[in-house]
């Protein structure tokens, strides 16, 4: 819609989120009526640039079009949950809310905020990779819990199979783990997580420790080298937020993420803590 992109002369007003919502609700109602198990992957995109909102939310927040889009997304998710309750299938339905990346800090007012985390979308720092994860299943998952389980979106595949009583394929490597023991019983599963940018493994997280094998924070145009922008707006950590992609394979930059979630203070490479962390991470 030409009305979506206000940056290029549009108004930032669009009904797409409402169309997505009605399609999702219609699908749920039809499946429940047919007494058929269902899987709904509902992905609004209004908070992704160019941001937009329907007339009901347009210019309603104090955070510009991005705030409007977040308000509308909150409303839409609420409508979906209310519908599950009204159809009396809420206690038979597992819902998981998350995102595919951290906020795009380079979008400034048109993007989100990653709080204490370093950098944003396009990077493998915590601001680019850490997202909210909210699980909802009345009667099965106790409300108000917080878990320190390290999880990824890939886990939703394996978890969904488990809930459906299906075993994962055995003819290939499956990266995701089944999160039901964590979500239902509160168990913590020890597992590594690899941070990739494209096909390059940039970092590895094991427990509290995250080792960066590559560091990189800026984009430079290949055809126009003078065109570049930072994915770490206003953030400067010496020898960590670097202009060019730097290889640290021989001497990974390690952070204790539990103590330093903002990745501001790398562990000294001669410290006992660094050596102990790498003794666990290196074999992986």
C-alpha positions in Angstrom: 0.0 0.0 0.0 1.3 3.5 -0.9 -0.1 4.7 2.3 2.2 2.6 4.5 5.6 4.2 4.0 5.6 7.6 5.5 9.3 7.9 4.9 8.6 8.1 1.2 5.6 10.3 1.2 3.0 7.9 2.6 0.9 8.4 5.8 1.9 5.3 7.7 -1.7 4.3 7.8 -2.8 0.8 6.8 -5.3 -1.9 7.8 -2.9 -4.8 7.1 -2.6 -5.8 10.8 -6.4 -5.9 11.1 -6.6 -8.1 7.9 -4.0 -10.5 9.4 -6.0 -10.5 12.6 -9.3 -11.4 11.0 -7.7 -14.1 8.9 -6.1 -15.6 12.0 -9.3 -15.5 14.0 -11.3 -17.0 11.1 -8.8 -19.9 10.9 -9.0 -20.6 14.6 -12.8 -20.5 14.6 -13.1 -22.8 11.6 -10.6 -25.3 13.1 -12.4 -25.4 16.4 -15.8 -25.8 14.7 -14.4 -28.8 12.8 -12.9 -30.1 16.0 -9.5 -30.2 14.2 -6.2 -29.6 15.9 -4.5 -26.6 14.5 -1.2 -24.8 14.1 -1.3 -21.0 13.6 1.9 -19.1 12.7 0.7 -15.5 13.1 3.4 -12.9 12.1 2.4 -9.2 12.0 5.0 -7.0 10.4 3.8 -3.5 11.3 6.7 -3.0 13.7 9.2 -3.7 10.9 10.2 -0.7 8.8 8.3 0.9 7.2 6.1 0.9 10.3 2.4 1.5 10.1 -0.9 1.2 12.0 -4.6 1.1 11.3 -6.8 4.2 11.8 -7.8 2.8 15.2 -4.2 3.2 16.4 -2.6 5.6 14.0 -1.1 8.6 15.8 -2.4 7.3 19.2 0.9 6.6 21.0 3.6 8.9 22.3 6.2 6.9 20.4 5.4 7.7 16.8 4.4 5.1 14.2 6.5 2.5 15.9 4.6 3.0 19.1 1.3 2.9 17.2 2.3 -0.5 15.7 3.2 -2.0 19.0 -0.1 -0.9 20.5 -1.9 -2.5 17.6 0.1 -5.7 17.9 -0.7 -5.9 21.6 -4.4 -5.4 20.8 -4.3 -8.2 18.1 -2.6 -10.7 20.4 -5.2 -9.9 23.1 -8.0 -10.6 20.6 -6.5 -13.9 19.7 -6.2 -15.0 23.3 -9.7 -13.8 24.1 -11.0 -15.8 21.1 -9.3 -18.9 22.5 -11.0 -18.3 25.8 -14.4 -17.6 24.3 -14.2 -20.9 22.2 -13.2 -22.7 25.4 -10.0 -24.1 23.9 -7.5 -22.0 25.8 -6.6 -24.8 28.1 -5.9 -27.0 25.1 -3.8 -24.5 23.2 -0.1 -23.7 23.6 0.8 -20.1 22.6 4.3 -18.7 22.3 5.1 -15.1 21.6 8.6 -14.0 20.4 10.5 -12.1 17.7 13.0 -13.1 15.1 15.6 -10.5 16.1 16.3 -7.6 18.4 15.3 -4.0 17.7 16.7 -2.2 14.6 18.6 0.6 16.5 19.5 2.2 13.2 15.8 2.9 12.6 16.1 5.3 15.6 12.6 6.7 16.4 11.0 4.3 13.9 12.5 1.3 15.7 12.5 -0.3 19.1 14.9 -0.1 22.0 17.1 -3.0 23.3 17.5 -1.6 26.8 20.8 -2.6 28.4 21.8 -5.0 25.6 24.6 -4.1 23.1 23.8 -3.1 19.5 20.8 -4.4 17.6 19.4 -6.2 14.6 22.0 -7.4 12.1 24.5 -8.1 14.8 25.3 -11.1 17.0 25.6 -9.1 20.2 22.8 -9.5 22.7 20.9 -6.5 21.3 20.6 -8.2 18.0 19.9 -11.8 19.1 18.0 -11.7 22.5 14.3 -11.5 22.1 11.3 -11.7 24.4 9.9 -15.2 24.9 6.4 -15.6 26.5 4.7 -19.0 26.8 1.0 -19.2 27.6 -1.0 -22.3 28.3 -3.7 -21.9 31.0 -3.9 -24.9 33.3 -0.6 -26.4 32.1 2.0 -23.6 32.3 2.0 -21.7 35.6 1.6 -17.9 35.1 4.2 -15.5 36.4 7.2 -17.8 36.1 10.7 -16.7 34.9 13.1 -19.2 33.5 16.8 -18.9 32.8 16.7 -21.6 30.2 18.7 -20.7 27.1 16.4 -21.2 24.1 16.1 -20.4 20.4 13.3 -20.1 17.9 14.5 -23.4 16.5 13.4 -25.0 19.7 9.7 -24.2 18.8 9.9 -26.8 16.0 11.0 -29.6 18.3 8.7 -28.4 21.1 5.7 -28.4 18.7 6.5 -31.9 17.5 6.6 -33.1 21.1 3.3 -31.5 22.0 1.8 -33.3 18.9 3.3 -36.6 19.9 5.6 -36.7 16.9 9.3 -37.6 17.0 11.7 -35.4 15.2 13.3 -36.8 11.9 16.2 -39.1 12.7 17.9 -38.7 9.3 19.3 -35.3 10.0 20.7 -33.1 12.7 17.9 -31.2 14.5 19.3 -28.1 16.3 16.2 -27.3 18.4 15.5 -29.0 21.8 12.1 -29.8 23.4 11.3 -27.0 25.8 8.3 -28.7 27.4 10.3 -29.9 30.4 11.3 -26.3 31.0 7.9 -24.7 30.3 5.9 -27.2 32.3 8.2 -28.5 35.0 10.7 -25.7 35.2 13.7 -27.9 34.4 16.8 -26.3 33.0 18.6 -28.1 30.1 22.3 -27.4 29.6 22.9 -26.7 25.9 25.1 -24.5 23.7 23.8 -21.9 21.3 25.6 -20.8 18.2 25.3 -17.3 16.9 25.5 -17.0 13.1 25.6 -14.1 10.7 24.9 -15.6 7.3 27.1 -18.7 7.1 29.7 -17.3 9.5 29.7 -18.6 13.1 30.2 -15.4 15.1 29.8 -16.5 18.7 29.0 -19.4 21.0 27.0 -19.3 24.3 27.4 -21.9 27.0 25.7 -21.3 30.3 26.7 -17.8 31.5 29.5 -17.4 29.0 29.5 -16.1 25.5 32.6 -16.3 23.3 32.8 -14.0 20.3 35.0 -15.4 17.5 34.2 -12.5 15.2 33.3 -8.9 16.0 31.4 -6.6 13.6 29.0 -3.7 14.0 28.9 -1.6 10.8 27.6 -2.0 7.3 29.5 -0.6 4.3 28.1 -0.6 0.8 30.3 -2.6 -1.7 29.4 -0.4 -4.7 29.4 2.7 -2.6 32.0 2.3 0.2 31.2 5.8 1.5 27.7 4.5 2.3 27.7 2.9 5.8 25.8 3.0 9.0 26.2 1.5 12.5 24.1 -1.2 14.1 25.2 0.1 17.5 23.8 3.6 17.5 25.4 5.7 20.3 27.2 2.7 21.8 31.0 2.4 22.0 32.8 -0.4 23.7 36.6 -0.2 22.9 37.8 -3.2 20.8 34.3 -4.7 20.8 32.1 -2.4 18.7 34.4 -2.4 15.7 34.0 -0.8 12.2 35.3 -3.8 10.2 34.7 -7.5 10.8 37.6 -8.7 13.0 38.6 -12.3 13.4 39.1 -13.4 17.0 39.2 -17.2 16.4 42.6 -17.5 18.0 41.6 -15.4 21.0 37.8 -15.2 21.5 36.3 -12.2 23.3 34.4 -13.6 26.2 31.7 -12.1 28.4 29.9 -13.4 31.5 26.4 -12.7 30.2 24.7 -13.2 33.5 26.9 -10.6 35.2 27.4 -8.4 32.1 24.3 -8.7 29.8 25.3 -5.5 28.0 28.7 -7.0 26.9 30.6 -4.0 28.1 33.4 -5.8 30.1 35.3 -8.6 28.3 37.0 -11.1 30.6 40.8 -10.7 30.8 42.3 -13.4 28.6 44.8 -14.3 31.3 42.2 -14.5 34.1 41.2 -17.8 35.7 37.5 -17.2 34.7 38.4 -16.7 31.0 40.5 -19.9 31.0 37.8 -21.9 32.7 35.1 -20.6 30.3 37.1 -21.5 27.2 37.9 -24.9 28.6 34.2 -25.6 28.4 33.5 -23.8 25.1 36.4 -24.8 23.0 35.6 -28.5 22.8 32.2 -27.7 21.5 
